[in-house]
Amino acid sequence: MACAELAPCPFCGVEAKLYGTSSDGYLHCPNDACPVKPSVFSKRLGFKGNLIEAWNTRSSPADRAVT
Ligand SMILES: [Zn+2]
């Protein structure tokens, strides 16, 4: 594994989809049945690191309540 592993959506358990690249793009839950369908945008966050890391941080059990 060269990159960080992508965690599943914390709300439905489906694997998130990466659009663009991990440094310039966004991650999004592709499951239409997901109650939250969270997304993480690299530009909105001003995040210059690895988007996958941001998603995984957000997906941690401690952050479940964050929408
Ligand atoms: Zn989901």
PDB file of the backbone (N, CA, C, O) and the ligand in Angstrom, with CONECT records:
HET     ZN  A 101       1
ATOM      1  N   MET A   1       0.834  -1.206   0.000  1.00  0.00           N
ATOM      2  CA  MET A   1       0.000   0.000   0.000  1.00  0.00           C
ATOM      3  C   MET A   1       0.865   1.251   0.000  1.00  0.00           C
ATOM      4  O   MET A   1       1.655   1.466   0.919  1.00  0.00           O
ATOM      5  N   ALA A   2       0.716   2.065  -1.018  1.00  0.00           N
ATOM      6  CA  ALA A   2       1.510   3.279  -1.103  1.00  0.00           C
ATOM      7  C   ALA A   2       0.832   4.422  -0.359  1.00  0.00           C
ATOM      8  O   ALA A   2       1.506   5.297   0.185  1.00  0.00           O
ATOM      9  N   CYS A   3      -0.496   4.418  -0.333  1.00  0.00           N
ATOM     10  CA  CYS A   3      -1.222   5.522   0.280  1.00  0.00           C
ATOM     11  C   CYS A   3      -1.975   5.046   1.509  1.00  0.00           C
ATOM     12  O   CYS A   3      -2.027   3.854   1.811  1.00  0.00           O
ATOM     13  N   ALA A   4      -2.550   6.001   2.201  1.00  0.00           N
ATOM     14  CA  ALA A   4      -3.416   5.679   3.329  1.00  0.00           C
ATOM     15  C   ALA A   4      -4.618   4.900   2.818  1.00  0.00           C
ATOM     16  O   ALA A   4      -5.083   5.117   1.700  1.00  0.00           O
ATOM     17  N   GLU A   5      -5.103   4.012   3.629  1.00  0.00           N
ATOM     18  CA  GLU A   5      -6.251   3.217   3.246  1.00  0.00           C
ATOM     19  C   GLU A   5      -7.533   4.023   3.452  1.00  0.00           C
ATOM     20  O   GLU A   5      -7.678   4.739   4.443  1.00  0.00           O
ATOM     21  N   LEU A   6      -8.445   3.896   2.516  1.00  0.00           N
ATOM     22  CA  LEU A   6      -9.686   4.645   2.586  1.00  0.00           C
ATOM     23  C   LEU A   6     -10.701   3.918   3.462  1.00  0.00           C
ATOM     24  O   LEU A   6     -11.061   2.773   3.189  1.00  0.00           O
ATOM     25  N   ALA A   7     -11.151   4.582   4.499  1.00  0.00           N
ATOM     26  CA  ALA A   7     -12.119   3.973   5.403  1.00  0.00           C
ATOM     27  C   ALA A   7     -13.510   4.004   4.782  1.00  0.00           C
ATOM     28  O   ALA A   7     -13.794   4.883   3.968  1.00  0.00           O
ATOM     29  N   PRO A   8     -14.378   3.074   5.143  1.00  0.00           N
ATOM     30  CA  PRO A   8     -15.755   3.095   4.651  1.00  0.00           C
ATOM     31  C   PRO A   8     -16.534   4.247   5.265  1.00  0.00           C
ATOM     32  O   PRO A   8     -16.131   4.811   6.283  1.00  0.00           O
ATOM     33  N   CYS A   9     -17.651   4.592   4.636  1.00  0.00           N
ATOM     34  CA  CYS A   9     -18.543   5.616   5.174  1.00  0.00           C
ATOM     35  C   CYS A   9     -18.959   5.219   6.585  1.00  0.00           C
ATOM     36  O   CYS A   9     -19.385   4.085   6.802  1.00  0.00           O
ATOM     37  N   PRO A  10     -18.843   6.140   7.558  1.00  0.00           N
ATOM     38  CA  PRO A  10     -19.197   5.800   8.939  1.00  0.00           C
ATOM     39  C   PRO A  10     -20.690   5.635   9.140  1.00  0.00           C
ATOM     40  O   PRO A  10     -21.119   5.124  10.175  1.00  0.00           O
ATOM     41  N   PHE A  11     -21.484   6.055   8.180  1.00  0.00           N
ATOM     42  CA  PHE A  11     -22.942   6.029   8.329  1.00  0.00           C
ATOM     43  C   PHE A  11     -23.588   4.814   7.664  1.00  0.00           C
ATOM     44  O   PHE A  11     -24.641   4.356   8.108  1.00  0.00           O
ATOM     45  N   CYS A  12     -22.973   4.290   6.608  1.00  0.00           N
ATOM     46  CA  CYS A  12     -23.570   3.150   5.923  1.00  0.00           C
ATOM     47  C   CYS A  12     -22.583   2.021   5.669  1.00  0.00           C
ATOM     48  O   CYS A  12     -22.990   0.912   5.324  1.00  0.00           O
ATOM     49  N   GLY A  13     -21.294   2.286   5.833  1.00  0.00           N
ATOM     50  CA  GLY A  13     -20.303   1.228   5.684  1.00  0.00           C
ATOM     51  C   GLY A  13     -19.859   0.975   4.257  1.00  0.00           C
ATOM     52  O   GLY A  13     -19.032   0.098   4.009  1.00  0.00           O
ATOM     53  N   VAL A  14     -20.409   1.747   3.305  1.00  0.00           N
ATOM     54  CA  VAL A  14     -20.005   1.612   1.909  1.00  0.00           C
ATOM     55  C   VAL A  14     -18.694   2.361   1.686  1.00  0.00           C
ATOM     56  O   VAL A  14     -18.458   3.403   2.298  1.00  0.00           O
ATOM     57  N   GLU A  15     -17.861   1.840   0.827  1.00  0.00           N
ATOM     58  CA  GLU A  15     -16.584   2.485   0.564  1.00  0.00           C
ATOM     59  C   GLU A  15     -16.792   3.821  -0.132  1.00  0.00           C
ATOM     60  O   GLU A  15     -17.560   3.908  -1.090  1.00  0.00           O
ATOM     61  N   ALA A  16     -16.118   4.860   0.340  1.00  0.00           N
ATOM     62  CA  ALA A  16     -16.231   6.182  -0.259  1.00  0.00           C
ATOM     63  C   ALA A  16     -15.572   6.196  -1.631  1.00  0.00           C
ATOM     64  O   ALA A  16     -14.668   5.408  -1.911  1.00  0.00           O
ATOM     65  N   LYS A  17     -16.042   7.110  -2.485  1.00  0.00           N
ATOM     66  CA  LYS A  17     -15.457   7.265  -3.808  1.00  0.00           C
ATOM     67  C   LYS A  17     -14.636   8.528  -3.865  1.00  0.00           C
ATOM     68  O   LYS A  17     -15.043   9.577  -3.366  1.00  0.00           O
ATOM     69  N   LEU A  18     -13.472   8.413  -4.481  1.00  0.00           N
ATOM     70  CA  LEU A  18     -12.593   9.568  -4.649  1.00  0.00           C
ATOM     71  C   LEU A  18     -12.756  10.122  -6.055  1.00  0.00           C
ATOM     72  O   LEU A  18     -12.613   9.397  -7.039  1.00  0.00           O
ATOM     73  N   TYR A  19     -13.057  11.416  -6.143  1.00  0.00           N
ATOM     74  CA  TYR A  19     -13.154  12.100  -7.431  1.00  0.00           C
ATOM     75  C   TYR A  19     -11.989  13.062  -7.531  1.00  0.00           C
ATOM     76  O   TYR A  19     -11.733  13.815  -6.591  1.00  0.00           O
ATOM     77  N   GLY A  20     -11.286  13.057  -8.630  1.00  0.00           N
ATOM     78  CA  GLY A  20     -10.082  13.855  -8.741  1.00  0.00           C
ATOM     79  C   GLY A  20      -8.934  13.102  -8.081  1.00  0.00           C
ATOM     80  O   GLY A  20      -8.855  11.876  -8.167  1.00  0.00           O
ATOM     81  N   THR A  21      -8.055  13.835  -7.430  1.00  0.00           N
ATOM     82  CA  THR A  21      -6.921  13.208  -6.775  1.00  0.00           C
ATOM     83  C   THR A  21      -7.021  13.417  -5.272  1.00  0.00           C
ATOM     84  O   THR A  21      -7.850  14.191  -4.794  1.00  0.00           O
ATOM     85  N   SER A  22      -6.187  12.734  -4.550  1.00  0.00           N
ATOM     86  CA  SER A  22      -6.236  12.823  -3.094  1.00  0.00           C
ATOM     87  C   SER A  22      -5.791  14.187  -2.584  1.00  0.00           C
ATOM     88  O   SER A  22      -6.001  14.509  -1.415  1.00  0.00           O
ATOM     89  N   SER A  23      -5.176  14.996  -3.454  1.00  0.00           N
ATOM     90  CA  SER A  23      -4.751  16.327  -3.010  1.00  0.00           C
ATOM     91  C   SER A  23      -5.569  17.439  -3.663  1.00  0.00           C
ATOM     92  O   SER A  23      -5.489  18.590  -3.232  1.00  0.00           O
ATOM     93  N   ASP A  24      -6.355  17.119  -4.694  1.00  0.00           N
ATOM     94  CA  ASP A  24      -7.175  18.128  -5.359  1.00  0.00           C
ATOM     95  C   ASP A  24      -8.437  17.466  -5.909  1.00  0.00           C
ATOM     96  O   ASP A  24      -8.505  17.106  -7.084  1.00  0.00           O
ATOM     97  N   GLY A  25      -9.415  17.316  -5.050  1.00  0.00           N
ATOM     98  CA  GLY A  25     -10.639  16.648  -5.460  1.00  0.00           C
ATOM     99  C   GLY A  25     -11.546  16.500  -4.259  1.00  0.00           C
ATOM    100  O   GLY A  25     -11.477  17.293  -3.320  1.00  0.00           O
ATOM    101  N   TYR A  26     -12.394  15.490  -4.285  1.00  0.00           N
ATOM    102  CA  TYR A  26     -13.239  15.275  -3.130  1.00  0.00           C
ATOM    103  C   TYR A  26     -13.610  13.812  -2.969  1.00  0.00           C
ATOM    104  O   TYR A  26     -13.555  13.020  -3.909  1.00  0.00           O
ATOM    105  N   LEU A  27     -13.985  13.489  -1.758  1.00  0.00           N
ATOM    106  CA  LEU A  27     -14.439  12.153  -1.421  1.00  0.00           C
ATOM    107  C   LEU A  27     -15.912  12.233  -1.081  1.00  0.00           C
ATOM    108  O   LEU A  27     -16.368  13.195  -0.464  1.00  0.00           O
ATOM    109  N   HIS A  28     -16.646  11.221  -1.487  1.00  0.00           N
ATOM    110  CA  HIS A  28     -18.084  11.278  -1.368  1.00  0.00           C
ATOM    111  C   HIS A  28     -18.628   9.873  -1.181  1.00  0.00           C
ATOM    112  O   HIS A  28     -18.121   8.923  -1.778  1.00  0.00           O
ATOM    113  N   CYS A  29     -19.651   9.735  -0.361  1.00  0.00           N
ATOM    114  CA  CYS A  29     -20.310   8.444  -0.181  1.00  0.00           C
ATOM    115  C   CYS A  29     -21.248   8.219  -1.365  1.00  0.00           C
ATOM    116  O   CYS A  29     -22.156   9.023  -1.574  1.00  0.00           O
ATOM    117  N   PRO A  30     -21.061   7.157  -2.144  1.00  0.00           N
ATOM    118  CA  PRO A  30     -21.846   6.927  -3.358  1.00  0.00           C
ATOM    119  C   PRO A  30     -23.155   6.185  -3.126  1.00  0.00           C
ATOM    120  O   PRO A  30     -23.886   5.908  -4.078  1.00  0.00           O
ATOM    121  N   ASN A  31     -23.453   5.866  -1.897  1.00  0.00           N
ATOM    122  CA  ASN A  31     -24.628   5.050  -1.596  1.00  0.00           C
ATOM    123  C   ASN A  31     -25.893   5.896  -1.510  1.00  0.00           C
ATOM    124  O   ASN A  31     -26.026   6.721  -0.605  1.00  0.00           O
ATOM    125  N   ASP A  32     -26.815   5.702  -2.433  1.00  0.00           N
ATOM    126  CA  ASP A  32     -28.061   6.481  -2.454  1.00  0.00           C
ATOM    127  C   ASP A  32     -28.919   6.238  -1.226  1.00  0.00           C
ATOM    128  O   ASP A  32     -29.743   7.076  -0.861  1.00  0.00           O
ATOM    129  N   ALA A  33     -28.725   5.096  -0.591  1.00  0.00           N
ATOM    130  CA  ALA A  33     -29.516   4.766   0.593  1.00  0.00           C
ATOM    131  C   ALA A  33     -28.883   5.288   1.878  1.00  0.00           C
ATOM    132  O   ALA A  33     -29.451   5.136   2.959  1.00  0.00           O
ATOM    133  N   CYS A  34     -27.716   5.897   1.762  1.00  0.00           N
ATOM    134  CA  CYS A  34     -27.032   6.407   2.949  1.00  0.00           C
ATOM    135  C   CYS A  34     -27.815   7.581   3.546  1.00  0.00           C
ATOM    136  O   CYS A  34     -28.232   8.473   2.806  1.00  0.00           O
ATOM    137  N   PRO A  35     -28.023   7.601   4.854  1.00  0.00           N
ATOM    138  CA  PRO A  35     -28.791   8.681   5.481  1.00  0.00           C
ATOM    139  C   PRO A  35     -28.069  10.026   5.487  1.00  0.00           C
ATOM    140  O   PRO A  35     -28.710  11.066   5.636  1.00  0.00           O
ATOM    141  N   VAL A  36     -26.776  10.020   5.332  1.00  0.00           N
ATOM    142  CA  VAL A  36     -26.012  11.272   5.452  1.00  0.00           C
ATOM    143  C   VAL A  36     -25.284  11.637   4.158  1.00  0.00           C
ATOM    144  O   VAL A  36     -25.199  12.814   3.809  1.00  0.00           O
ATOM    145  N   LYS A  37     -24.764  10.650   3.453  1.00  0.00           N
ATOM    146  CA  LYS A  37     -23.976  10.880   2.237  1.00  0.00           C
ATOM    147  C   LYS A  37     -22.926  11.973   2.443  1.00  0.00           C
ATOM    148  O   LYS A  37     -22.956  12.999   1.763  1.00  0.00           O
ATOM    149  N   PRO A  38     -22.021  11.761   3.359  1.00  0.00           N
ATOM    150  CA  PRO A  38     -21.009  12.777   3.640  1.00  0.00           C
ATOM    151  C   PRO A  38     -20.041  12.972   2.479  1.00  0.00           C
ATOM    152  O   PRO A  38     -19.781  12.055   1.699  1.00  0.00           O
ATOM    153  N   SER A  39     -19.516  14.193   2.387  1.00  0.00           N
ATOM    154  CA  SER A  39     -18.493  14.497   1.393  1.00  0.00           C
ATOM    155  C   SER A  39     -17.371  15.257   2.077  1.00  0.00           C
ATOM    156  O   SER A  39     -17.600  15.969   3.055  1.00  0.00           O
ATOM    157  N   VAL A  40     -16.172  15.106   1.566  1.00  0.00           N
ATOM    158  CA  VAL A  40     -15.038  15.878   2.047  1.00  0.00           C
ATOM    159  C   VAL A  40     -14.377  16.506   0.830  1.00  0.00           C
ATOM    160  O   VAL A  40     -13.915  15.806  -0.071  1.00  0.00           O
ATOM    161  N   PHE A  41     -14.338  17.837   0.814  1.00  0.00           N
ATOM    162  CA  PHE A  41     -13.765  18.560  -0.318  1.00  0.00           C
ATOM    163  C   PHE A  41     -12.408  19.115   0.067  1.00  0.00           C
ATOM    164  O   PHE A  41     -12.272  19.777   1.096  1.00  0.00           O
ATOM    165  N   SER A  42     -11.406  18.849  -0.751  1.00  0.00           N
ATOM    166  CA  SER A  42     -10.072  19.351  -0.428  1.00  0.00           C
ATOM    167  C   SER A  42     -10.040  20.866  -0.488  1.00  0.00           C
ATOM    168  O   SER A  42      -9.373  21.495   0.333  1.00  0.00           O
ATOM    169  N   LYS A  43     -10.748  21.473  -1.445  1.00  0.00           N
ATOM    170  CA  LYS A  43     -10.684  22.928  -1.585  1.00  0.00           C
ATOM    171  C   LYS A  43     -11.421  23.634  -0.465  1.00  0.00           C
ATOM    172  O   LYS A  43     -10.944  24.637   0.066  1.00  0.00           O
ATOM    173  N   ARG A  44     -12.563  23.122  -0.111  1.00  0.00           N
ATOM    174  CA  ARG A  44     -13.332  23.768   0.951  1.00  0.00           C
ATOM    175  C   ARG A  44     -12.561  23.743   2.256  1.00  0.00           C
ATOM    176  O   ARG A  44     -12.610  24.691   3.040  1.00  0.00           O
ATOM    177  N   LEU A  45     -11.853  22.658   2.480  1.00  0.00           N
ATOM    178  CA  LEU A  45     -11.089  22.529   3.717  1.00  0.00           C
ATOM    179  C   LEU A  45      -9.792  23.313   3.663  1.00  0.00           C
ATOM    180  O   LEU A  45      -9.147  23.520   4.691  1.00  0.00           O
ATOM    181  N   GLY A  46      -9.402  23.753   2.469  1.00  0.00           N
ATOM    182  CA  GLY A  46      -8.100  24.347   2.327  1.00  0.00           C
ATOM    183  C   GLY A  46      -7.039  23.328   2.673  1.00  0.00           C
ATOM    184  O   GLY A  46      -5.960  23.655   3.169  1.00  0.00           O
ATOM    185  N   PHE A  47      -7.375  22.105   2.400  1.00  0.00           N
ATOM    186  CA  PHE A  47      -6.534  20.996   2.825  1.00  0.00           C
ATOM    187  C   PHE A  47      -5.545  20.643   1.730  1.00  0.00           C
ATOM    188  O   PHE A  47      -5.934  20.330   0.604  1.00  0.00           O
ATOM    189  N   LYS A  48      -4.280  20.695   2.061  1.00  0.00           N
ATOM    190  CA  LYS A  48      -3.268  20.437   1.048  1.00  0.00           C
ATOM    191  C   LYS A  48      -2.626  19.073   1.202  1.00  0.00           C
ATOM    192  O   LYS A  48      -1.774  18.680   0.406  1.00  0.00           O
ATOM    193  N   GLY A  49      -3.035  18.368   2.218  1.00  0.00           N
ATOM    194  CA  GLY A  49      -2.456  17.051   2.431  1.00  0.00           C
ATOM    195  C   GLY A  49      -3.257  15.980   1.733  1.00  0.00           C
ATOM    196  O   GLY A  49      -3.792  16.193   0.645  1.00  0.00           O
ATOM    197  N   ASN A  50      -3.333  14.864   2.347  1.00  0.00           N
ATOM    198  CA  ASN A  50      -4.018  13.729   1.745  1.00  0.00           C
ATOM    199  C   ASN A  50      -5.493  13.736   2.124  1.00  0.00           C
ATOM    200  O   ASN A  50      -5.849  13.655   3.300  1.00  0.00           O
ATOM    201  N   LEU A  51      -6.334  13.831   1.116  1.00  0.00           N
ATOM    202  CA  LEU A  51      -7.781  13.875   1.329  1.00  0.00           C
ATOM    203  C   LEU A  51      -8.270  12.604   2.024  1.00  0.00           C
ATOM    204  O   LEU A  51      -9.210  12.639   2.818  1.00  0.00           O
ATOM    205  N   ILE A  52      -7.635  11.513   1.721  1.00  0.00           N
ATOM    206  CA  ILE A  52      -8.011  10.241   2.331  1.00  0.00           C
ATOM    207  C   ILE A  52      -7.803  10.294   3.842  1.00  0.00           C
ATOM    208  O   ILE A  52      -8.588   9.747   4.616  1.00  0.00           O
ATOM    209  N   GLU A  53      -6.730  10.962   4.237  1.00  0.00           N
ATOM    210  CA  GLU A  53      -6.477  11.103   5.662  1.00  0.00           C
ATOM    211  C   GLU A  53      -7.575  11.932   6.328  1.00  0.00           C
ATOM    212  O   GLU A  53      -8.017  11.628   7.436  1.00  0.00           O
ATOM    213  N   ALA A  54      -8.005  12.983   5.633  1.00  0.00           N
ATOM    214  CA  ALA A  54      -9.069  13.834   6.170  1.00  0.00           C
ATOM    215  C   ALA A  54     -10.366  13.040   6.313  1.00  0.00           C
ATOM    216  O   ALA A  54     -11.077  13.154   7.310  1.00  0.00           O
ATOM    217  N   TRP A  55     -10.648  12.250   5.311  1.00  0.00           N
ATOM    218  CA  TRP A  55     -11.855  11.414   5.352  1.00  0.00           C
ATOM    219  C   TRP A  55     -11.767  10.413   6.496  1.00  0.00           C
ATOM    220  O   TRP A  55     -12.722  10.236   7.252  1.00  0.00           O
ATOM    221  N   ASN A  56     -10.640   9.777   6.614  1.00  0.00           N
ATOM    222  CA  ASN A  56     -10.479   8.769   7.656  1.00  0.00           C
ATOM    223  C   ASN A  56     -10.590   9.386   9.045  1.00  0.00           C
ATOM    224  O   ASN A  56     -11.137   8.773   9.962  1.00  0.00           O
ATOM    225  N   THR A  57     -10.073  10.588   9.194  1.00  0.00           N
ATOM    226  CA  THR A  57     -10.163  11.269  10.479  1.00  0.00           C
ATOM    227  C   THR A  57     -11.611  11.550  10.807  1.00  0.00           C
ATOM    228  O   THR A  57     -12.063  11.339  11.932  1.00  0.00           O
ATOM    229  N   ARG A  58     -12.338  12.031   9.802  1.00  0.00           N
ATOM    230  CA  ARG A  58     -13.738  12.336   9.973  1.00  0.00           C
ATOM    231  C   ARG A  58     -14.564  11.071  10.230  1.00  0.00           C
ATOM    232  O   ARG A  58     -15.572  11.098  10.936  1.00  0.00           O
ATOM    233  N   SER A  59     -14.107   9.966   9.639  1.00  0.00           N
ATOM    234  CA  SER A  59     -14.845   8.717   9.729  1.00  0.00           C
ATOM    235  C   SER A  59     -14.600   7.961  11.026  1.00  0.00           C
ATOM    236  O   SER A  59     -15.205   6.916  11.267  1.00  0.00           O
ATOM    237  N   SER A  60     -13.719   8.486  11.854  1.00  0.00           N
ATOM    238  CA  SER A  60     -13.432   7.756  13.080  1.00  0.00           C
ATOM    239  C   SER A  60     -14.668   7.730  13.973  1.00  0.00           C
ATOM    240  O   SER A  60     -15.471   8.663  13.943  1.00  0.00           O
ATOM    241  N   PRO A  61     -14.829   6.691  14.754  1.00  0.00           N
ATOM    242  CA  PRO A  61     -16.035   6.538  15.595  1.00  0.00           C
ATOM    243  C   PRO A  61     -16.293   7.743  16.484  1.00  0.00           C
ATOM    244  O   PRO A  61     -17.448   8.045  16.785  1.00  0.00           O
ATOM    245  N   ALA A  62     -15.256   8.430  16.907  1.00  0.00           N
ATOM    246  CA  ALA A  62     -15.429   9.584  17.797  1.00  0.00           C
ATOM    247  C   ALA A  62     -16.122  10.733  17.085  1.00  0.00           C
ATOM    248  O   ALA A  62     -16.681  11.620  17.729  1.00  0.00           O
ATOM    249  N   ASP A  63     -16.087  10.719  15.756  1.00  0.00           N
ATOM    250  CA  ASP A  63     -16.664  11.811  14.983  1.00  0.00           C
ATOM    251  C   ASP A  63     -18.008  11.453  14.370  1.00  0.00           C
ATOM    252  O   ASP A  63     -18.495  12.161  13.488  1.00  0.00           O
ATOM    253  N   ARG A  64     -18.594  10.396  14.813  1.00  0.00           N
ATOM    254  CA  ARG A  64     -19.837   9.918  14.209  1.00  0.00           C
ATOM    255  C   ARG A  64     -20.938  10.967  14.191  1.00  0.00           C
ATOM    256  O   ARG A  64     -21.747  11.002  13.263  1.00  0.00           O
ATOM    257  N   ALA A  65     -20.976  11.814  15.201  1.00  0.00           N
ATOM    258  CA  ALA A  65     -22.067  12.773  15.317  1.00  0.00           C
ATOM    259  C   ALA A  65     -21.887  13.957  14.367  1.00  0.00           C
ATOM    260  O   ALA A  65     -22.835  14.702  14.121  1.00  0.00           O
ATOM    261  N   VAL A  66     -20.695  14.131  13.840  1.00  0.00           N
ATOM    262  CA  VAL A  66     -20.432  15.252  12.935  1.00  0.00           C
ATOM    263  C   VAL A  66     -21.082  14.988  11.583  1.00  0.00           C
ATOM    264  O   VAL A  66     -20.939  13.898  11.029  1.00  0.00           O
ATOM    265  N   THR A  67     -21.781  15.960  11.058  1.00  0.00           N
ATOM    266  CA  THR A  67     -22.449  15.766   9.766  1.00  0.00           C
ATOM    267  C   THR A  67     -21.771  16.573   8.678  1.00  0.00           C
ATOM    268  O   THR A  67     -22.197  16.533   7.524  1.00  0.00           O
TER     269      THR A  67
HETATM  270 ZN    ZN A 101     -22.666   6.485   3.428  1.00  0.00          ZN2+
END
